[in-house]
């Protein structure tokens, strides 16, 4: 029971992080989730990689 709640809480936090990254950098929430899966939850690293990803896609940063 506790494990299920912990998993749900973690999933909600990861979703909020993905939405924040998408809004902040202009990548999609799915791309942000992929980055989180690869990098972890270090916000500085995530934002850096998200901005690189956005640049590589040929779209300007907001």
C-alpha positions, 0 to 999 in steps of 0.5 A, spaced: 500 500 500 505 504 501 509 502 495 503 504 491 502 511 494 510 512 493 510 510 486 504 515 485 507 521 488 513 520 484 509 519 478 506 526 479 512 529 481 515 527 475 509 529 471 510 536 474 517 536 472 516 534 465 510 540 464 515 545 467 521 543 463 516 543 457 513 550 458 520 553 460 524 550 454 519 549 449 520 542 448 514 537 449 512 534 455 514 527 452 521 529 450 522 532 457 519 525 460 524 522 456 530 526 458 528 525 465 528 518 464 535 518 461 538 524 466 534 523 472 532 529 476 537 534 476 534 540 474 540 544 471 542 538 467 535 537 465 534 544 463 541 544 459 539 538 455 532 540 454 535 547 451 540 543 447 534 539 444 530 545 442 536 548 438 537 542 435 530 541 432 531 548 429 526 552 433 528 558 437 528 559 444 522 563 447 
